[in-house]
Amino acid sequence: MISVKRFLIGRPLKSDQLGDQKLNKTKALAILSSDALSSVAYGPEQILLVLITLSTAAFWYSIPIAIGVLVLLTALILSYRQIIFAYPHGGGAYVVSKENLGKYPGLVAGGSLLVDYILTVAVSVSAGTDAITSAFPSLHSYNVIIAVIFVLLITTLNLRGVTESASFLAYPVYLFVLAIFVMLGMGLFRIMSGDVPSDLHTPIGTPVAGISLFLLLKAFSSGSSALTGVEAISNAIPNFKAPAPNNAAKTLAAMGVLLAFLFSGIVFLAYYYGITPNEKVTVVSEIAEQVFGRNFMYFFVQGTTALILILAANTGYSAFPLLAVNLAKDKFIPRMFTVRGDRLGYSNGILSLGILSIILIIAFEGRTEHLIPLYAVGVFIPFTLSQTGMMIKWIRQKPEGWVSKLIINTTGALISFIVTIMFFLTKFPQVWPVLVFLPLIILLFYRIRKHYEAVADQLRISTCEEEPLAIEGNIIILPVAGITHVVENSLRYAQSLSADQIIAVHVPFERDDENIFEEKWKKFHPEIRLVTLYSPYRSIIHPLTKFIDTVQRKASESNYQVTVIVPQFIPKKGWHNILHNQSSLLIRAHLLYRRNVIITTVPYHLKK
């Protein structure tokens, strides 16, 4: 197993090599912006899917809707830039909400983001798989299997460390940006040169029967799914090279500019070329086919789109472990999430994210359209809370220039709130799980925190606590299965402890076996008292634990300590363990929860 682990994730790194794992702006843009940039592959499509419920004549509304999305993007970028400098240690929406709005709003933001990052992986990989099967329809029935394989590969890549995954990811991300820019440039060139008929689309301003503000807001909220992932950089500031806040802010600005150009360009080409959403072919695929035809460039666009959609999952792998660290430090989730792995990454967070994402992909059968609304509402709740938290911060502190900052955050909070409400109003059958899992997650956070507080109270040394009773003596109970070297080894150890009494306990299943063993014991160690507990129902645990409880009750009256010594032989090879009953492990597992009983395992190592 060790050799397989080394092959997959590499040799361990020393703690003082942590600085080598920090990201420069070029790599950070690739690893932390891939989610936001990849969402342009399905964000514009979500707008058209709403507008087509009226008719294709309504597609011209995608232009003003896209402008609205860009306004929201600008507000979010400016706001998260402020968060980066205000909270340079990372944590994003969770830390902002907790410090300015209170513990429970912080937990709502943190819980939403944890689930959102799981959805990031599931949505990204599912969308990437859709892009592959759009180009190769014969693979459509293998969507789930392909998606799970990709999650396993990305999880392994991230276990190798931040810099290795960033070095690998940078190429497909920048190739995708190049491919889309080439597609947009060629598409615009063909329009300006007159190669594209002007009757493919409805002119802007054409009246459309049945249009309503509600429908437009629904399309706007759907298109805003292209903004998911914008918050990832503010969560992952600790991953940047020094000066981390400055580098994070510059990376955020670069991401915002790229996202704005790609999103608006795809929306415009989809409108001008009269692209209609198709269940089996993505909008980007249709645009590329219209612009290039089915040639090398079409497959280049499809290939890079599929790659970035799949590798956009890496944003989740970058942000989820760091958010988990902040929650774990506050004792809301298990402390294991604060532990760095062999490659200095938070491997427990990475593994948990991979496993949960696979479960989600299988549960939803890899259908991206079912995941996107849940994914989007999960990120707009933290958007709203973080913007509101920053509003409270500026109102309380009133630093220099706070009015302009307040306006930016107020704008972002208001639009994010509207988008969140529209998701609940228009896609309730798809987003209602948020209303179930968020309270459950907060309850889980609360119970974990209470557990840690209770443990701390019980472990803390305090002079006001009663002194423990003095131990007057020791009674040793030794479960024995036979007359073997394992038992002999354990008996010698028991005798070395100078116990007041040693009791060997044997649990036979047949009366004949009971008599035979008693005769053998008299010859083996007659000086050690033997108790046989006949078990007609062939249970070792029940009669043994009942006997130990009886001895412990009588021993406690005289302030005697009961110690159970469990003999255990250790096979030379690990896989040999599956060939044995492992009774010693079962005995120890049951006795661990007995109060005032000490359990000691005496191993006997086999040589062959």
N, C-alpha and C positions, 0 to 999 in steps of 0.2 A: 504493500500500500504506500509506503514512504517513497519508493522509487517512482510509482505512478504519479504521486502528488508532486514530486520534484520535476517530473517531465512536463506536467500540465502547467504548473505555476512558477517553477524555477526555484532556485536556492533562496533560503531566508536572507533578509537584509538586516544589518545592524541598526539599532535605534538612532545612532548618530548619522545615519544616511538619509534621515527623513527630509533634510533640506534638498536632497537630490530629487525628491519626488514632487517638488513644487512645479507649477505650470507657468510658462511664459504666455504672453497674450495670444500668440498665434495658435498654440496648442489648446489654450483655454477656450478660444472662440470655437474651435472644432468640437471639443468634448462637451462644453456647456451650452452651446447654441444650436447643436444639432437638432434638439427637440423642437425649438421655436422655428428654425429654418425649414425643417421637414414638414411642419404643419401647413405650409403653403401648398403642399401637394393635395390636402383634403379640405382646407379651410374654404377656398373659393367654391369648391364643389358643394359644400354644405349650404352656401347661399343659394345656388341654383336649384338645389333640391327643394328648397322652400318655395322659391318663385315659380317653379314649374307646376305647382299645384293650381295656379291660375292658368297660365299659358306661357308659351315661349316668348310672347310679346312683352311679358313682364321682366324679361332678362335685363332690360336697360337699367332697371332699378339697382342692379348689382354695382353700378358705378358709384352712385351716391352712398350706397351702403358701405362700399369699400373705403370711401373717404371717411365715413364715420368710424370704421375700424381703425384707420390710420390715426385719427384723433385720439382714440382710446390708447393706441400703441404709444403715441407721443407722451400722453399723460403717465402711462405706466413706466416708460423708460426714465422720464425725469424723476418720477417718484422713487423708483428703485435705486436710482443714482443717489438720491438723498439718503435712502436707507443704508446704502453701502458705507457712506461716510459717517452716518450716525451710529451704526452698529457694525464696526469693522471686523468683529470676531465671527460674523456669520449668524445663521439662524433665521434670517429673513422674516417672513410673516409671523412665525411662531414667537420669536423673541420680541418683535415690535408689538404684537397683540398682547402678549403676556405682561410686558412692562408698562404699557399705556392703557390697556382696556381691562386688565385683570387676568387671573389665572384661567378661568373657564373659557373666555374668548381665545386666549392663547392656546388652550387645549383643542378648541374647535379648529383653529388654524393649523396647529400641528397635526392633528388627526386627519384633517382634510388633505394636507400635503403628503402625509405618509401614504394614504390611499391613492392620491393623485400620482405619485411616483410609481406605484405598482401599475396603475392604469397607463402611465407613460410607456412603460415597457410593453405591456400587452397591446396597446393601440399602435405603437410604432412598429412593432414586429408584425402585427396583423396587417397593417397597411402596407408594409414592405412586401409581405407575402402576396397581398392582393396585386401589387405592381408586377411581381414576377409572373403570377398566373394570368394577368392581363396580356402579357407578351407571349406566354406559353399556356394556352387554355387547357391543354391536356393535364396540367398539374393542379387544376382547380380543386379536385377532390382530395388532394393531399395538403390542403391549407394548414390544418392543425398540426400535422406532423412536422411540416417545414418550419412553422413558427416556433414550435417547442425546441427543435434542433438549433435554431438561431439564438434562442434565449440561453441555451446551455453553452453555446460558443461565446456569447457576450459575457456571461457570468464568469467563465473561465478566464477570458481576456482581462476582466477587471480584477480578478484575484491575483493576477500577475503584477498589478501595481498601476498607479495613476499615469505615470509617464509612459509606460509601455502601451497602455490602451489609447492614450492621447496621440502617441506617435503613429499608431496604426489608423486611428480614426481621422486624422487630419486630411489624409489623401482623398478618401471618398467624399468628405464634407465639401472640400474645396472643388473637387471635380463636379459635384452636384451644382454648386453655385455657378461654376463655369458653364456647365451644360444648360442650365436655365437661362443664364444671360445670353448665351448663343441663340437659344430658342426664341427668347424675347426679341433679340436684335434682328434675327432673320424674319420673325413674324412681323415686326414693325416695318422692316425693309420691304417685304412683299406688299404690305398695305400701302405704303407710300409710293411704290412703283406701279400700283394699280393692278397687281396680280390677284387680289382678293375682291370678289364681287361685293358691292356695297349693300346688296339686298339680302345678305345672310343674317342680318340683325335688324331689330326694330330701332328706328331713330330715337335718340334720347328725347324725352318729353312726350312721347306718344301716350295718349290716354289708354288706360287698361281697366276694363270693367272688373269690379270686385276687389280692387286693391284697397287696403286699409292700413291704418297706422299699426294695428296689432300685427298684421302679417309682415310689415316692414321691420318691426322690432324683433319679430321671430327670426327673420332672415339675418338681421344684424347680430343677434345673439348666437345664431348658428355659425356665422362667419367669424365671430370672435374666438371660435375654437382655434383659429390660427395663431392666437396669442399665448397659448399654453406653452409653458417653458420659459417665459420671460423672467420669472422670479428665480430661476435656478442659479444665476450668477451671484445674487445676493445671499443665497444659502451657502455657497461654496467659496466664500472669500478666503478661508484658511488654506485652500488649495493653490492660491496664487503666490508667485514669487514676490518678494518685497520690492517696492512698497505695495502691499496687497490691495488696499482700497483703491489706490490710483489705477493700478493695472486692471482691477475688476471694473471700475467705472468706464475706462476706455474700451474694454471688451464689450461691456453692455451697450455703449453707444454704437460700436461697429455692428453689433448684432441687430440693433434697432434699424440702422440704415439699410443693411442687407435685407432684413425682413420686410421693410416697407417697399423697397424696389421689387422684390420677388413677388410679393402678394399682389400689389397693384398691377404689375405687369401681367400676371396670370389672369387676374379678373378681367383686365381690358381685352386680352387676346381671346379669352373664352366668350366675351360679349361680342366682339367684332366678327369672329369666325362662326358665330352662331352655334357654339358647342352646346349640346344637350346631354345632361347626365345619363350615364348608362350603368346598369347594375354590374356588368362584367368588365367594363373598361373605364378606367379613371379619366377625369377631365384632363389631367396633364398628358396622359397617353393620347387622347383625342387631339389635343392641340399640337403635340409633336408630330402626329401622323398628318395633320392638315398642313403643317409648316414644312416638314421634311419628306413626307411620304414614308413608306416602310423601308428605309435604307439604314445605313450605319448610324447616322445621327439620331434616328428614332430610337434604335436600340441602346445607343449611348445615353440618351435622356432617360429611358426606362430603367436601364441598368443602374445609373447613378441615383435615380429617384428611389429605386428599391433599396439600394445600399444605405442611403441616408435615412430612409424611413425605418429600416431595421436598426441601424446604428444610432438613431436618435434615442433609442432606449438607453444609451449610455448616459444621457443627461440624468435619468433616474438613478443610475448606478453611482453617479458622482454626487448627487444631492441627497438621496435617501439616507446613506450611511451617516452623513454629517448632521442631518436633521435628527436622526436617531440618537446620535451622540449627545446633542443638546437636551433631548427629552430624557435620555438615560441619566445624564448628570443631575437633572432635576428630579430623578427617581420616579418618573412616570412610565418608563418601560425598563425591561431587564438590563442590568449593568453590563451584561456580556456585550452589548452594542458599543461600549466604550473601549473595548480591547482591540488593539491592532494585531493583525495577522502576520504571517511570515514575511510578507512583502510590504509591510507597514500600512496597508490599507485596512479599513474596518471590515474585515472579512465576514463577520457574523451578519452585518447589515447587508452585504452584497449577496450572501447565500440566501438570506431570508427573502430578499427582493426577488431573486431568481425563482425560488420555489413558489412564492405567492403569485407571481406573474404567470407561471406555467399553469397553475390551478385555474386562474382567471381565463386564460386562453382556451383551455379545455372546456370550462363551464360555459363560455359564450361561443364555443365552436369557431373561434377565430374570426367572427363577423365584426369587422371594424365599425360598421354603422351603428351597432348596438352599444358599442363601448364609448364612442366619441362624446355623446351628450353627458354621460355619467362622468367621463374624464374632464370635460370642460367645466361642468358645474362644480366639480371637486376643486378646481383651481381658482374659480372666480369667487368662491367663498373666502379663501385666504387673501385674494386680491382686495376684496371689500374691507376685510378686517384690518389688513396692513395699512391701507390708505386711511382708514378711520383712525387707527392708532397713531399715525403720523400727524393727523389733524390735531388730535388731543395733545400730542407732544409739543407742537408749535404754539398752541394756545396757552399751554401751561408755562413753557419756558420763554417764549417770545424773544428768540435770538435775533441778531441783525438780519434783516431781509426776510423775516418770518412770514410776512403777508403774502409775498409771491409764492413761497413754499406752501403755504396753507391753500392758496388757490389751486395750485397743481394737484395737491392731495385731495382736495374737495372734489375737483373735476373727476379724478380717477376713481374716488370712492363712489360718487354718484352714478357714473356710467357702469362701473363694475356691479353695483347693486341692481341697476336696471337689468343688466344682462343676466344676473343670477335669478332675479324674479321671473324674467321671460323664459328661462330654461324650465323653471318649475311650472309655469303656466302652460307652456306649449309642448313640453316633452315629459310631462309628469309620469306617464307609464314607463319611461326609460330611466328617469332620475330619482324616482321615489326611494330606491335603496339608500340614498344619502340620508334620508330622514330616519332610517333604521340603524345603519352602521355607525353614524356619527355619535348618537347617544350611547351606543354600546361601546364604542372606542373610548369615549370620555369616562364611562363607568369603569372600564378596564384600567385606564390610566389612574383613576381615583383609587381602585382597589390595590393596584401595585404600589402606589405611593403609601397607602395606609399600611401595607405589609412591611415595607422598608422602615417606616417610622416605628412600627411595633417591634421589629427586630432590633432596631437601634436602642429603643427603650429597655429591652430585655438584656442586651449585651453590655450596656453602659455600666461601668463600675461606679457604684454610689455608696457613700458611707452610711446612708440612712437605711440601706437594705439589711435584712437579718443575716447574721453570720450563718454559713452552711453548717449542718450537723457534722460532728466529728465521725470519722469512719473507724469503728472498733475492730473490724476484721473483714475478711474477704472469702466469699464462697465462689468456687469455680465450677461451672457446669460445662461438660465437654460432650457434645453430640458425637456418637461414634456409629459408623455404618458397618464396620468389620474390624478384623484384627490385621492391621496393615502397617507399613512404614509411616504412612501419613498420620495414623492415630498415635503410633509410638513417638513420632516427632512432636506432636502436640502435647502429649502427656509429659514429656521431658520439660517442655516449656512451662506447662502448668506447675510442675513440681518446683521449678526454679523460682517461682513467685512467692514461695513460702505461704501458701494459702492455708486458712484454717481448715478448709474442707474441699476436697475435689470429688465431684459426682460425675461419673460417666453415664450417659443416657443413650439407650438403644431403643429404636422403634421398629419392632418386627411386625410383619403382616400376617404371619402364621404362628400358631401356638408351638408347633414343632420347632420352628426356627428360634423361638424365644428360649426354649430349653437348651437347644444346641449351643446358642451363643453364650448363655450363662455358664455352661460347663467350660467352654473355651476361655472365657474371661477369668475364671478361677485359676487357670494355669498361666494366663498371660500376665495379669496384674492383680493378684488377690488382695493387695493392700488398698486398692482403689475401689470405692463403693460403686456398684453398678445398679442402675435403675432401668428396668425394661418397661416400656409403655406399649402394650399390645394395641395395634390399630386395625380393627376389622374392616375399616373403610379405606385402608391403604393411604392414609394421609400421614405425612411426617410432620408437617407444620403445626396442625391443630393440637395433637397431644403434647408436642414439645413445648409450644408456647404456653399451653395451659399449665404444664409442670413448672416452667420458669416463673410464671406469674405467682404460683403458689409458694415457691421458694422465696421469691422476692418479698412477698407480703410478710412472711415469717421473719426473714432476715432484717427487714426494716424496723421491726420491733426492738431489735438488739443493735441497731445502727450498723448492720453488716452490709457490705457492698456485694452485689451479685455480678459476676463477670462470666460471660459466655465465650468460650474459646471455640472457634469454628475451624476445624481442619479442612484444608483445601489443597488438592494437588494441581500443579500448573503444568500442562502439557508443553513439550519442547516447541511445538509449532502452534501458532494461534488458531489455525483452522481445525485443529484436533478438538477444540472445545465443543464444537457442534456434535461430536460423537459421544458426549457424556451428558449426564442429567443436570449437572450444575446445581445439585441440591444445596451446596454450601452458599451459593449466591441467593437462593430463595430464602434460606434460613436467615441470612444476614439482612435481606430486604425487609422481612417481616419484623425482625427484632429491633431494627433501627428506630421504630416508633414506640418502643416500650420505655416508659420513664424509669429512671434509676437503674437501668441495666446497661452495663458496658459490654460492647461486642469487640472481640479481637480475632483477627484472622491469622492463622499460622500456615503459611504456604510451604508446600513440599514440591520442589522442582524436579520433574522427571528428566531423565538424561537421553531418552530415545523414544 
